[in-house]
Amino acid sequence: MIKFYGYKRCSTSRKARKWFDDHQIKYEFQDLVEDPPTKIDLVNWLNTHQDRGLRYFFNTSGQHYRQMKLKDKIPTMTVDEAADLMSKDGKLIKRPLVVDGNKLTCGFNEENYEKTWLSSTEN
């Protein structure tokens, strides 16, 4: 089952949910602000998808990100430190975060969604 971590008040999360609904792809929604992913899950995803870099997972346009001056800290941050921060503050996570087994996307890009999520439903 696809797990969709989003934020109801986020326009990007709403667009992504609409895309899933329009393509009749089932998913389980979890509000990442009220109930962020666990540190264990985040460590797993960050390690599995480390080729994307830590910055890929952060909401770099968010207020919390800027207030914490994370732009300067990410280059030297460990996976464990990043996962700890994001598990305590879901607003630090780029949304939506969508996962299913080995596949993961952050943010919403229609072309990327077609490659990643449409192909998974055709198998």
ChimeraX attribute file (.defattr): number of C-alpha atoms within 10 A of each C-alpha:
attribute: neighborCount
match mode: 1-to-1
recipient: residues
	/A:1	10
	/A:2	17
	/A:3	16
	/A:4	25
	/A:5	26
	/A:6	31
	/A:7	21
	/A:8	15
	/A:9	9
	/A:10	11
	/A:11	13
	/A:12	18
	/A:13	21
	/A:14	16
	/A:15	15
	/A:16	21
	/A:17	20
	/A:18	12
	/A:19	16
	/A:20	17
	/A:21	12
	/A:22	9
	/A:23	13
	/A:24	11
	/A:25	15
	/A:26	13
	/A:27	17
	/A:28	10
	/A:29	15
	/A:30	18
	/A:31	16
	/A:32	24
	/A:33	19
	/A:34	12
	/A:35	14
	/A:36	20
	/A:37	21
	/A:38	14
	/A:39	18
	/A:40	13
	/A:41	12
	/A:42	20
	/A:43	19
	/A:44	15
	/A:45	19
	/A:46	21
	/A:47	15
	/A:48	13
	/A:49	17
	/A:50	12
	/A:51	9
	/A:52	11
	/A:53	14
	/A:54	18
	/A:55	15
	/A:56	17
	/A:57	24
	/A:58	23
	/A:59	21
	/A:60	16
	/A:61	10
	/A:62	13
	/A:63	12
	/A:64	15
	/A:65	16
	/A:66	14
	/A:67	8
	/A:68	11
	/A:69	11
	/A:70	17
	/A:71	12
	/A:72	10
	/A:73	11
	/A:74	16
	/A:75	11
	/A:76	8
	/A:77	13
	/A:78	14
	/A:79	18
	/A:80	15
	/A:81	14
	/A:82	23
	/A:83	25
	/A:84	16
	/A:85	13
	/A:86	23
	/A:87	23
	/A:88	15
	/A:89	17
	/A:90	23
	/A:91	21
	/A:92	26
	/A:93	29
	/A:94	25
	/A:95	25
	/A:96	27
	/A:97	21
	/A:98	22
	/A:99	18
	/A:100	14
	/A:101	9
	/A:102	8
	/A:103	14
	/A:104	18
	/A:105	21
	/A:106	20
	/A:107	21
	/A:108	20
	/A:109	12
	/A:110	13
	/A:111	9
	/A:112	13
	/A:113	19
	/A:114	13
	/A:115	10
	/A:116	14
	/A:117	22
	/A:118	15
	/A:119	10
	/A:120	13
	/A:121	11
	/A:122	6
	/A:123	5
